């Protein structure tokens, strides 16, 4: 988590699921290509941020 959100501090798994949900998408909306990408939503601040995670699905 600290690699993507430097100010992150662990409190509970429930808090992680609430503030930092991760979703798998079957298409890349930036390129329009059919590829699987993981995206994490950062709800911890005033503005939501999308973070593309470099995880490969095999």
Rosetta blueprint (number, residue, H / E / L):
1 X L
2 X L
3 X L
4 X L
5 X L
6 X L
7 X L
8 X L
9 X L
10 X L
11 X L
12 X L
13 X H
14 X H
15 X H
16 X H
17 X H
18 X H
19 X H
20 X L
21 X L
22 X E
23 X E
24 X E
25 X E
26 X L
27 X L
28 X L
29 X L
30 X L
31 X L
32 X L
33 X L
34 X L
35 X L
36 X L
37 X E
38 X E
39 X E
40 X E
41 X E
42 X E
43 X L
44 X L
45 X L
46 X L
47 X L
48 X L
49 X E
50 X E
51 X E
52 X E
53 X E
54 X L
55 X L
56 X L
57 X L
58 X L
